[in-house]
Amino acid sequence: MRVFEIVLLVANLLALLSIPGTKRSNAAKLGLAGVNLAALGLHAIAEGLRGQMALSYAFVALFAIYAAAGSKLRMPNRLIAKIAKGTFVGAALLGLSFTALFAHALPVFKLPAPTGDYDVGVQYAYLSDERRVEPFLKDASAKRQLALKIYYPATRTAGKPNVAYFHDSPGIVEAFTSGYRLPAFLFAQLRLVKTHAQEGAPVSDRQVRYPVVLFSHGGGTTMEAHAAQCEDLASHGYIVVAVSHTYVASAAELPGRIVTDRDATASFDEGDPLAAITQIMADDDSYVIDWLEALDAGGTEYRFAGKLNLQEIGVVGHSLGGAAAYNLAVNDRRIKAAVNLDGAVYVSPGPSQRPAPLLMLANDEFHLQAISAREPLMKKWEDMPADEQAAVASAYGGPQAYIDMYGQQKRAIAGLADALKASGNLYSIEGSAHMKMSDIGLYAGAGFRRFIGINGSTSSEQCLAIVRAATLTFLDQHLKQDAGASMESVLRLYPKLHREANL
């Protein structure tokens, strides 16, 4: 909870305790009402109002009315007066307790501060790939459209506020939460989270050019949910291009509209749908690199002409975005380093292919075990009971189609394990969980994360810190050729990070 939220609840409690007593003067109650109104005002101005505190706000109004009318109200029966006061006090105490619990469970959390010495700027961009018809829409003629969020080393503009989390867009928040079948008001406070970046700040001139990192989100999430990691990389001298993969993201904001993954109409009936989707995401990233080449040459209106070191390009992805990053590491020679944050993979390097250096961070809940065993996350056909086999056969177009898909994914994960065994770059985070490798692990308070499916004994804050440190060190090694960047130092700093050699 935030400071003035705590102050407001304490003021509420003091006012509530004054109600049962008869000795306290009406002037004192008016004073307490004033304190509550002042606390509410400070909270509204300094922090912003949010739905989780609604019962506290209602109490302030009701107590102010009670205090103002206190000298004129007289109950005809003292017993009735006691019952009425007791009922109100009990209900208010229950409501304020619920408010405190609700506000802690769904906090206005603090994004971890960037650890580098650059200020951070943000620029949004919107692209249309005229070479590709939108693959997620059946019988579409429209071209593939993407949104980008570019984080970069900046020169801070005095007096200018930081950009709001989720771009202060109620539409993005609503679309994001509805993708998880949750009411939008539960996470409306995301817009109140403070970032560390200014929108449109000048690019820092401390370096002539900066290495470039593409960042791909997972399926059903959003590029906005990786602000902590993108800000951190930018603060260390990277230009980070976060790609919103339209129709894969839970919410992608394009000019004049918001597109969700529920709007997709294509079915991907042939082959493995996840392999097809991650290939589309990899194609998106390759197109963005083409666009960046034109951007650096000064062919657009953006501020990055001559600032991009396109000889040093890395790619980072979470979940399906991690699979896309691996795809690029295998197939796009422009990629010099890739980081897969807990993403299953769907391609295999050919005999003559030499993938770019790859760092794999896997959760130890189930993904690490799958990689070590060279077994996909799908169930084996023969391990499923008959009723599940029937359902799977119906969903995948028959038993053989499922078995073929299983074989393809088994070959892909075996190829990944072979590459990681050769490089020694498979790491796991003890007590981690899939969503703790993004900002989403911060969306629920400690003790409540498991209720939204985020398990693991290590805190979301520490998991995210480990992800940021490991990613930065690996990119520094391969994109900046920094001899001082050592994964050994990250292992020493974070004992819950483990290098896995059992492959």
RODO-2510 file (C-alpha; in nm, 4 decimals, decimal comma):
residues 503
     n   res          X          Y          Z
     1     m     0,0000     0,0000     0,0000
     2     r     0,1066     0,3580    -0,0646
     3     v     0,1931     0,6046     0,2114
     4     f    -0,1176     0,8231     0,1965
     5     e    -0,3416     0,5177     0,1633
     6     i    -0,2072     0,3991     0,4985
     7     v    -0,2485     0,7503     0,6447
     8     l    -0,6079     0,7606     0,5211
     9     l    -0,6949     0,4225     0,6712
    10     v    -0,5409     0,5226     1,0061
    11     a    -0,7506     0,8426     0,9993
    12     n    -1,0569     0,6293     0,9176
    13     l    -0,9865     0,4041     1,2152
    14     l    -0,9410     0,6952     1,4572
    15     a    -1,2692     0,8434     1,3425
    16     l    -1,4433     0,5093     1,3717
    17     l    -1,3231     0,4620     1,7305
    18     s    -1,4704     0,7996     1,8248
    19     i    -1,8237     0,6982     1,7349
    20     p    -1,9173     0,4622     2,0224
    21     g    -1,8078     0,7023     2,2960
    22     t    -2,0383     0,9710     2,4302
    23     k    -1,7677     1,1769     2,6019
    24     r    -1,6009     1,2987     2,2844
    25     s    -1,7320     1,6448     2,1900
    26     n    -1,8890     1,7179     1,8556
    27     a    -1,6024     1,9631     1,7892
    28     a    -1,3566     1,6758     1,8238
    29     k    -1,5579     1,4681     1,5784
    30     l    -1,5644     1,7593     1,3353
    31     g    -1,1869     1,7794     1,3759
    32     l    -1,1527     1,4100     1,2964
    33     a    -1,3765     1,4586     0,9931
    34     g    -1,1438     1,7366     0,8807
    35     v    -0,8402     1,5108     0,9289
    36     n    -1,0072     1,2417     0,7179
    37     l    -1,0953     1,4881     0,4421
    38     a    -0,7404     1,6229     0,4448
    39     a    -0,5933     1,2714     0,4265
    40     l    -0,8277     1,1900     0,1387
    41     g    -0,7266     1,5092    -0,0431
    42     l    -0,3562     1,4399    -0,0013
    43     h    -0,4042     1,0829    -0,1198
    44     a    -0,6022     1,1961    -0,4258
    45     i    -0,3507     1,4644    -0,5252
    46     a    -0,0255     1,2811    -0,4485
    47     e    -0,1201     0,9240    -0,5401
    48     g    -0,4487     0,9174    -0,7296
    49     l    -0,7791     0,7533    -0,6376
    50     r    -0,8435     0,3865    -0,7094
    51     g    -1,1351     0,1478    -0,6829
    52     q    -0,9793    -0,0756    -0,4190
    53     m    -1,0083     0,2136    -0,1701
    54     a    -1,3726     0,2966    -0,2496
    55     l    -1,5077     0,1887     0,0907
    56     s    -1,2549     0,4137     0,2638
    57     y    -1,3689     0,7078     0,0512
    58     a    -1,7308     0,6310     0,1343
    59     f    -1,6484     0,6205     0,5050
    60     v    -1,4917     0,9678     0,4880
    61     a    -1,8114     1,1067     0,3360
    62     l    -2,0416     0,9305     0,5832
    63     f    -1,8336     1,0331     0,8857
    64     a    -1,8271     1,3952     0,7688
    65     i    -2,2065     1,3899     0,7446
    66     y    -2,2320     1,2247     1,0877
    67     a    -1,9986     1,4807     1,2480
    68     a    -2,1735     1,7765     1,0847
    69     a    -2,5167     1,6584     1,1963
    70     g    -2,4046     1,5166     1,5304
    71     s    -2,5249     1,8012     1,7466
    72     k    -2,8714     1,7906     1,5939
    73     l    -2,9326     1,4159     1,5907
    74     r    -3,1039     1,2743     1,8948
    75     m    -3,2272     0,9167     1,9137
    76     p    -3,5568     0,8809     2,1060
    77     n    -3,4306     0,5648     2,2708
    78     r    -3,0772     0,5208     2,4085
    79     l    -3,0865     0,1453     2,3369
    80     i    -3,1770     0,2089     1,9723
    81     a    -2,8937     0,4639     1,9542
    82     k    -2,6450     0,2107     2,0886
    83     i    -2,7641    -0,0576     1,8459
    84     a    -2,7448     0,1826     1,5508
    85     k    -2,3946     0,2985     1,6450
    86     g    -2,2778    -0,0552     1,7082
    87     t    -2,4149    -0,1763     1,3763
    88     f    -2,2506     0,1098     1,1881
    89     v    -1,9179     0,0671     1,3672
    90     g    -1,9154    -0,3076     1,3034
    91     a    -2,0044    -0,2684     0,9364
    92     a    -1,7498     0,0108     0,8903
    93     l    -1,4759    -0,1875     1,0639
    94     l    -1,5465    -0,4857     0,8396
    95     g    -1,5481    -0,2620     0,5323
    96     l    -1,2203    -0,0909     0,6219
    97     s    -1,0569    -0,4267     0,6951
    98     f    -1,1685    -0,5494     0,3541
    99     t    -1,0370    -0,2283     0,1977
   100     a    -0,6924    -0,2750     0,3523
   101     l    -0,6824    -0,6381     0,2396
   102     f    -0,8036    -0,5519    -0,1126
   103     a    -0,5566    -0,2648    -0,1488
   104     h    -0,2679    -0,4909    -0,0442
   105     a    -0,3814    -0,7793    -0,2668
   106     l    -0,3978    -0,5542    -0,5756
   107     p    -0,1374    -0,2856    -0,5073
   108     v    -0,0173     0,0194    -0,6923
   109     f     0,3249    -0,1411    -0,6967
   110     k     0,6608     0,0215    -0,7586
   111     l     0,8414    -0,0700    -1,0773
   112     p     1,2012    -0,1500    -0,9818
   113     a     1,4269     0,1410    -1,0657
   114     p     1,6673     0,1086    -1,3584
   115     t     2,0181     0,0164    -1,2461
   116     g     2,2122     0,1975    -1,5206
   117     d     2,3347     0,5559    -1,5291
   118     y     2,1378     0,6749    -1,8327
   119     d     1,8004     0,8435    -1,8066
   120     v     1,5341     0,6632    -2,0086
   121     g     1,3141     0,7908    -2,2891
   122     v     1,0165     0,6274    -2,4599
   123     q     0,8769     0,6690    -2,8110
   124     y     0,5725     0,4887    -2,9548
   125     a     0,5591     0,3965    -3,3232
   126     y     0,3046     0,2257    -3,5476
   127     l     0,3997     0,0224    -3,8538
   128     s     0,2270    -0,1430    -4,1477
   129     d     0,4122    -0,4211    -4,3283
   130     e     0,2989    -0,3794    -4,6874
   131     r     0,4579    -0,7121    -4,7816
   132     r     0,2304    -0,9234    -4,5604
   133     v    -0,1420    -0,9751    -4,5447
   134     e    -0,2695    -0,9990    -4,1867
   135     p    -0,2275    -1,3723    -4,1056
   136     f    -0,4562    -1,3725    -3,8020
   137     l    -0,7674    -1,2691    -3,9944
   138     k    -0,9476    -1,5146    -4,2185
   139     d    -0,9853    -1,3959    -4,5783
   140     a    -0,8224    -1,0643    -4,4897
   141     s    -0,6796    -0,8169    -4,7368
   142     a    -0,5489    -0,5769    -4,4713
   143     k    -0,1738    -0,5542    -4,4190
   144     r    -0,0003    -0,6648    -4,1004
   145     q     0,0090    -0,3802    -3,8474
   146     l     0,2315    -0,3536    -3,5412
   147     a     0,2813    -0,1176    -3,2491
   148     l     0,6259    -0,0511    -3,1052
   149     k     0,7437     0,0992    -2,7797
   150     i     1,1030     0,2167    -2,8107
   151     y     1,3015     0,2655    -2,4888
   152     y     1,6311     0,4508    -2,5241
   153     p     1,9122     0,6294    -2,3364
   154     a     1,7863     0,9848    -2,2973
   155     t     1,8674     1,3316    -2,1695
   156     r     1,6005     1,4070    -1,9129
   157     t     1,3814     1,7131    -1,9673
   158     a     1,3393     1,9076    -1,6430
   159     g     0,9831     1,9348    -1,5177
   160     k     0,8390     1,6834    -1,7625
   161     p     0,6454     1,3948    -1,6019
   162     n     0,7275     1,0319    -1,6651
   163     v     0,5134     0,8369    -1,9081
   164     a     0,2280     0,6502    -1,7399
   165     y     0,2323     0,2724    -1,7119
   166     f     0,0126     0,1103    -1,9790
   167     h     0,0339     0,4506    -2,1533
   168     d    -0,2473     0,5749    -1,9240
   169     s    -0,4928     0,3870    -2,1467
   170     p    -0,8097     0,2502    -1,9816
   171     g    -0,8747     0,0622    -2,3059
   172     i    -0,5468    -0,1312    -2,2879
   173     v    -0,6010    -0,2146    -1,9197
   174     e    -0,9573    -0,3299    -1,9848
   175     a    -0,8574    -0,5422    -2,2854
   176     f    -0,5641    -0,6904    -2,0959
   177     t    -0,7682    -0,7908    -1,7902
   178     s    -1,0653    -0,9184    -1,9910
   179     g    -0,8265    -1,1567    -2,1643
   180     y    -0,7897    -1,3273    -1,8257
   181     r    -1,1682    -1,3113    -1,7703
   182     l    -1,1248    -1,0639    -1,4883
   183     p    -1,3272    -0,7467    -1,4341
   184     a    -1,1353    -0,4414    -1,5509
   185     f    -1,1804    -0,2510    -1,2221
   186     l    -0,9623    -0,5050    -1,0407
   187     f    -0,6546    -0,3812    -1,2260
   188     a    -0,7542    -0,0252    -1,3124
   189     q    -0,4781     0,0866    -1,0739
   190     l    -0,2157    -0,0219    -1,3290
   191     r    -0,2486     0,3265    -1,4806
   192     l    -0,1326     0,4729    -1,1468
   193     v     0,1969     0,2811    -1,1444
   194     k     0,4854     0,5198    -1,1995
   195     t     0,7478     0,4461    -1,4637
   196     h     1,1009     0,5845    -1,4856
   197     a     1,0868     0,7039    -1,8483
   198     q     0,9903     1,0270    -2,0212
   199     e     0,8022     1,0135    -2,3484
   200     g     0,9786     1,1964    -2,6302
   201     a     1,2905     1,2979    -2,4353
   202     p     1,6006     1,3726    -2,6488
   203     v     1,8299     1,0781    -2,7211
   204     s     2,1450     1,0950    -2,5104
   205     d     2,4531     1,2088    -2,7022
   206     r     2,6973     1,0313    -2,4697
   207     q     2,7485     0,7709    -2,7416
   208     v     2,7298     0,8094    -3,1174
   209     r     2,5388     0,4824    -3,1605
   210     y     2,3742     0,2352    -2,9278
   211     p     2,3290    -0,1424    -2,9678
   212     v     1,9716    -0,2484    -3,0377
   213     v     1,7598    -0,5070    -2,8547
   214     l     1,4206    -0,6285    -2,9768
   215     f     1,1777    -0,7440    -2,7064
   216     s     0,8827    -0,9772    -2,7722
   217     h     0,6055    -1,0416    -2,5197
   218     g     0,4240    -1,3709    -2,4673
   219     g     0,0857    -1,4880    -2,5893
   220     g    -0,2058    -1,3169    -2,4177
   221     t     0,0106    -1,0536    -2,2482
   222     t     0,1337    -0,7170    -2,3708
   223     m     0,4566    -0,5285    -2,4360
   224     e     0,3535    -0,2892    -2,1568
   225     a     0,4069    -0,5688    -1,9011
   226     h     0,7853    -0,5702    -1,9560
   227     a     0,8562    -0,2069    -1,8728
   228     a     1,0885    -0,2890    -1,5809
   229     q     1,3276    -0,4918    -1,7935
   230     c     1,3142    -0,2638    -2,0971
   231     e     1,3778     0,0461    -1,8842
   232     d     1,6735    -0,1259    -1,7205
   233     l     1,8356    -0,2190    -2,0520
   234     a     1,7870     0,1341    -2,1854
   235     s     1,9474     0,2768    -1,8714
   236     h     2,2587     0,0743    -1,9568
   237     g     2,2911     0,2147    -2,3071
   238     y     2,0658    -0,0022    -2,5237
   239     i     1,7901     0,1070    -2,7596
   240     v     1,5153    -0,1433    -2,6828
   241     v     1,2360    -0,1930    -2,9338
   242     a     0,9421    -0,3675    -2,7656
   243     v     0,7127    -0,5152    -3,0297
   244     s     0,3382    -0,5483    -2,9762
   245     h     0,2523    -0,8556    -3,1834
   246     t    -0,1021    -0,7767    -3,2936
   247     y    -0,3572    -1,0564    -3,2308
   248     v    -0,1011    -1,2384    -3,0111
   249     a    -0,1058    -0,9642    -2,7463
   250     s    -0,4010    -0,9466    -2,5110
   251     a    -0,4151    -0,5770    -2,5985
   252     a    -0,2369    -0,3926    -2,8794
   253     e    -0,3088    -0,0228    -2,9258
   254     l    -0,3079     0,0920    -3,2874
   255     p    -0,4090     0,4408    -3,4029
   256     g    -0,7768     0,4804    -3,3216
   257     r    -0,8390     0,1250    -3,2016
   258     i    -0,7340    -0,1533    -2,9686
   259     v    -0,6854    -0,5035    -3,1066
   260     t    -0,6994    -0,8132    -2,8833
   261     d    -0,6046    -1,1762    -2,9280
   262     r    -0,9781    -1,2581    -2,9120
   263     d    -1,0272    -1,0686    -3,2390
   264     a    -0,8251    -1,3224    -3,4393
   265     t    -1,0325    -1,5323    -3,6814
   266     a    -0,7681    -1,7527    -3,8483
   267     s    -0,7650    -2,1113    -3,7189
   268     f    -0,4155    -2,2451    -3,8115
   269     d    -0,5573    -2,5925    -3,8727
   270     e    -0,2524    -2,7280    -4,0548
   271     g     0,0507    -2,8217    -3,8473
   272     d     0,1382    -2,6896    -3,5036
   273     p    -0,0496    -2,3631    -3,4374
   274     l     0,2089    -2,2445    -3,1831
   275     a     0,4886    -2,3013    -3,4336
   276     a     0,2927    -2,0970    -3,6883
   277     i     0,2274    -1,8147    -3,4407
   278     t     0,5897    -1,7915    -3,3253
   279     q     0,7005    -1,7843    -3,6892
   280     i     0,4688    -1,4876    -3,7463
   281     m     0,6199    -1,3176    -3,4405
   282     a     0,9715    -1,3855    -3,5714
   283     d     0,8666    -1,2413    -3,9079
   284     d     0,7367    -0,9341    -3,7221
   285     d     1,0753    -0,8880    -3,5565
   286     s     1,2629    -0,9346    -3,8843
   287     y     1,0411    -0,6712    -4,0431
   288     v     1,1099    -0,4349    -3,7522
   289     i     1,4838    -0,4781    -3,8110
   290     d     1,4297    -0,3840    -4,1772
   291     w     1,2358    -0,0777    -4,0604
   292     l     1,5135     0,0138    -3,8172
   293     e     1,7654     0,0049    -4,1000
   294     a     1,5569     0,2613    -4,2882
   295     l     1,5033     0,4548    -3,9650
   296     d     1,8766     0,4790    -3,8978
   297     a     1,9322     0,6063    -4,2490
   298     g     1,6983     0,8973    -4,1714
   299     g     1,4051     0,7787    -4,3762
   300     t     1,1341     0,8509    -4,1158
   301     e     1,0272     1,1204    -3,8747
   302     y     1,1587     0,9499    -3,5599
   303     r     1,4549     1,0701    -3,3547
   304     f     1,6898     0,7745    -3,3979
   305     a     1,8575     0,8445    -3,7328
   306     g     2,2288     0,7704    -3,6997
   307     k     2,1875     0,6444    -3,3425
   308     l     2,1362     0,2705    -3,4035
   309     n     2,4259     0,0259    -3,4006
   310     l     2,2688    -0,2328    -3,6273
   311     q     2,5834    -0,4422    -3,6307
   312     e     2,5023    -0,5376    -3,2714
   313     i     2,1399    -0,6547    -3,2498
   314     g     2,0033    -0,8734    -2,9738
   315     v     1,6583    -1,0146    -2,9155
   316     v     1,4837    -1,0960    -2,5872
   317     g     1,1477    -1,2655    -2,5488
   318     h     0,9218    -1,4038    -2,2793
   319     s     0,7119    -1,7193    -2,3268
   320     l     0,5975    -1,7259    -2,6929
   321     g     0,8197    -1,4229    -2,7387
   322     g     1,1090    -1,6350    -2,6135
   323     a     1,0263    -1,8924    -2,8797
   324     a     1,0326    -1,6144    -3,1398
   325     a     1,3704    -1,4970    -3,0054
   326     y     1,5078    -1,8498    -3,0446
   327     n     1,3651    -1,8674    -3,3968
   328     l     1,5509    -1,5472    -3,4864
   329     a     1,8710    -1,6721    -3,3240
   330     v     1,8503    -1,9761    -3,5528
   331     n     1,7343    -1,8109    -3,8751
   332     d     1,8302    -1,4403    -3,8862
   333     r     2,2018    -1,3772    -3,9244
   334     r     2,1606    -1,0174    -3,8084
   335     i     2,0982    -1,1385    -3,4524
   336     k     2,4162    -1,1472    -3,2439
   337     a     2,2633    -1,2603    -2,9110
   338     a     1,9274    -1,3941    -2,7932
   339     v     1,7624    -1,4418    -2,4539
   340     n     1,4688    -1,6805    -2,4109
   341     l     1,2749    -1,6137    -2,0914
   342     d     1,0969    -1,9419    -2,0222
   343     g     0,9609    -1,9985    -2,3717
   344     a     0,9045    -2,3436    -2,5241
   345     v     1,0596    -2,3647    -2,8721
   346     y     0,9189    -2,4870    -3,2032
   347     v     1,2086    -2,4862    -3,4525
   348     s     1,5244    -2,6923    -3,4763
   349     p     1,8579    -2,5743    -3,6164
   350     g     1,9600    -2,7507    -3,9383
   351     p     2,2890    -2,9427    -3,9580
   352     s     2,4719    -2,6443    -4,1081
   353     q     2,3060    -2,3718    -3,8964
   354     r     2,4999    -2,2015    -3,6179
   355     p     2,2503    -2,0164    -3,3957
   356     a     2,3472    -1,6892    -3,2343
   357     p     2,4602    -1,7150    -2,8696
   358     l     2,1531    -1,7988    -2,6607
   359     l     2,0761    -1,7545    -2,2905
   360     m     1,7866    -1,9660    -2,1640
   361     l     1,6200    -1,8851    -1,8311
   362     a     1,3715    -2,1569    -1,7346
   363     n     1,1359    -2,1842    -1,4407
   364     d     1,2045    -2,4781    -1,2090
   365     e     0,8350    -2,5576    -1,1686
   366     f     0,8185    -2,7648    -1,4887
   367     h     1,0139    -2,6141    -1,7808
   368     l     1,3651    -2,6919    -1,6582
   369     q     1,2663    -3,0554    -1,6124
   370     a     1,1264    -3,0729    -1,9663
   371     i     1,4456    -2,9328    -2,1219
   372     s     1,6667    -3,1634    -1,9145
   373     a     1,4572    -3,4653    -2,0181
   374     r     1,4374    -3,3441    -2,3805
   375     e     1,0615    -3,3911    -2,3609
   376     p     0,8078    -3,1335    -2,4834
   377     l     0,5496    -2,9811    -2,2540
   378     m     0,2800    -3,1766    -2,4420
   379     k     0,1649    -3,5093    -2,3006
   380     k     0,2597    -3,8278    -2,4783
   381     w    -0,0354    -3,9827    -2,6598
   382     e     0,0072    -4,3141    -2,4800
   383     d     0,0138    -4,1436    -2,1383
   384     m    -0,3362    -3,9984    -2,1782
   385     p    -0,6528    -4,1802    -2,0667
   386     a    -0,9006    -4,2759    -2,3381
   387     d    -1,1384    -3,9854    -2,2760
   388     e    -0,8529    -3,7348    -2,3002
   389     q    -0,7253    -3,9030    -2,6156
   390     a    -1,0685    -3,8620    -2,7722
   391     a    -1,0825    -3,4922    -2,6830
   392     v    -0,7286    -3,4306    -2,8086
   393     a    -0,7918    -3,6193    -3,1329
   394     s    -1,0985    -3,4031    -3,1961
   395     a    -0,9093    -3,0801    -3,1227
   396     y    -0,6009    -3,1654    -3,3303
   397     g    -0,7652    -3,3393    -3,6272
   398     g    -0,6931    -3,6979    -3,5317
   399     p    -0,4476    -3,9064    -3,3282
   400     q    -0,1757    -3,9027    -3,5932
   401     a    -0,1818    -3,5239    -3,6199
   402     y    -0,1230    -3,4991    -3,2446
   403     i     0,1513    -3,7622    -3,2503
   404     d     0,3235    -3,5822    -3,5397
   405     m     0,3058    -3,2537    -3,3524
   406     y     0,4498    -3,4178    -3,0433
   407     g     0,7383    -3,5486    -3,2522
   408     q     0,8085    -3,2056    -3,3979
   409     q     0,8147    -3,0460    -3,0546
   410     k     1,0348    -3,3263    -2,9200
   411     r     1,2883    -3,2602    -3,1968
   412     a     1,2749    -2,8868    -3,1253
   413     i     1,3359    -2,9212    -2,7508
   414     a     1,6144    -3,1757    -2,8141
   415     g     1,7822    -2,9268    -3,0483
   416     l     1,7503    -2,6567    -2,7833
   417     a     1,8975    -2,8867    -2,5170
   418     d     2,1895    -2,9749    -2,7445
   419     a     2,2651    -2,6080    -2,8094
   420     l     2,2440    -2,5258    -2,4381
   421     k     2,4650    -2,8209    -2,3455
   422     a     2,7313    -2,6991    -2,5875
   423     s     2,7172    -2,3401    -2,4632
   424     g     2,6482    -2,3993    -2,0931
   425     n     2,3841    -2,1252    -2,1063
   426     l     2,0856    -2,2976    -1,9452
   427     y     1,9946    -2,1274    -1,6161
   428     s     1,7044    -2,1630    -1,3779
   429     i     1,5726    -1,9513    -1,0937
   430     e     1,4947    -2,1447    -0,7783
   431     g     1,1337    -2,0999    -0,6698
   432     s     1,0430    -1,9138    -0,9872
   433     a     0,7266    -1,9096    -1,1938
   434     h     0,6528    -1,8228    -1,5544
   435     m     0,4940    -1,4817    -1,4955
   436     k     0,7570    -1,3772    -1,2397
   437     m     0,9877    -1,3143    -1,5356
   438     s     0,7741    -1,0124    -1,6261
   439     d     0,6084    -0,7219    -1,4448
   440     i     0,2943    -0,9349    -1,4075
   441     g     0,4436    -1,1027    -1,1025
   442     l     0,4110    -0,7657    -0,9259
   443     y     0,0412    -0,7166    -1,0030
   444     a    -0,0731    -0,9012    -0,6896
   445     g     0,0611    -0,8465    -0,3403
   446     a     0,2771    -1,0984    -0,1560
   447     g     0,0581    -1,3820    -0,0301
   448     f    -0,2030    -1,3318    -0,3010
   449     r    -0,0080    -1,4142    -0,6177
   450     r    -0,1002    -1,7803    -0,6133
   451     f    -0,4663    -1,6798    -0,6463
   452     i    -0,3911    -1,5538    -0,9972
   453     g    -0,1803    -1,8586    -1,0793
   454     i     0,1655    -1,7223    -0,9912
   455     n     0,3367    -1,9804    -0,7732
   456     g     0,6925    -2,0345    -0,6522
   457     s     0,8686    -1,9610    -0,3246
   458     t     1,0962    -1,6829    -0,4528
   459     s     0,9388    -1,3381    -0,4550
   460     s     0,8371    -1,1768    -0,7819
   461     e     1,0647    -0,8849    -0,7011
   462     q     1,3717    -1,1085    -0,6662
   463     c     1,2879    -1,3178    -0,9742
   464     l     1,2592    -1,0014    -1,1824
   465     a     1,5870    -0,8675    -1,0417
   466     i     1,7629    -1,1916    -1,1398
   467     v     1,6112    -1,1846    -1,4894
   468     r     1,7230    -0,8255    -1,5395
   469     a     2,0767    -0,8897    -1,4154
   470     a     2,1285    -1,2100    -1,6152
   471     t     1,9864    -1,0628    -1,9356
   472     l     2,1954    -0,7465    -1,9084
   473     t     2,5169    -0,9371    -1,8396
   474     f     2,4642    -1,1753    -2,1313
   475     l     2,3896    -0,8901    -2,3734
   476     d     2,6875    -0,6907    -2,2459
   477     q     2,9082    -0,9907    -2,3187
   478     h     2,7884    -1,0410    -2,6750
   479     l     2,6725    -0,6999    -2,7979
   480     k     2,9216    -0,4750    -2,6183
   481     q     3,2059    -0,7284    -2,5935
   482     d     3,2424    -0,6236    -2,2308
   483     a     3,5194    -0,8354    -2,0788
   484     g     3,4006    -0,7389    -1,7301
   485     a     3,0499    -0,8814    -1,7818
   486     s     3,0493    -1,2184    -1,6089
   487     m     2,7647    -1,4603    -1,5463
   488     e     2,9744    -1,5907    -1,2566
   489     s     2,9307    -1,2563    -1,0819
   490     v     2,5522    -1,2785    -1,1313
   491     l     2,5538    -1,6301    -0,9853
   492     r     2,7441    -1,5039    -0,6804
   493     l     2,5137    -1,2064    -0,6353
   494     y     2,1959    -1,4141    -0,6675
   495     p     2,2309    -1,7583    -0,5044
   496     k     1,8867    -1,8589    -0,6365
   497     l     2,0154    -1,8418    -0,9940
   498     h     2,1570    -2,1784    -1,0990
   499     r     2,3553    -2,2853    -1,4047
   500     e     2,2200    -2,6221    -1,5151
   501     a     2,4674    -2,8766    -1,6474
   502     n     2,2480    -3,1882    -1,6339
   503     l     2,1746    -3,2135    -2,0036
***
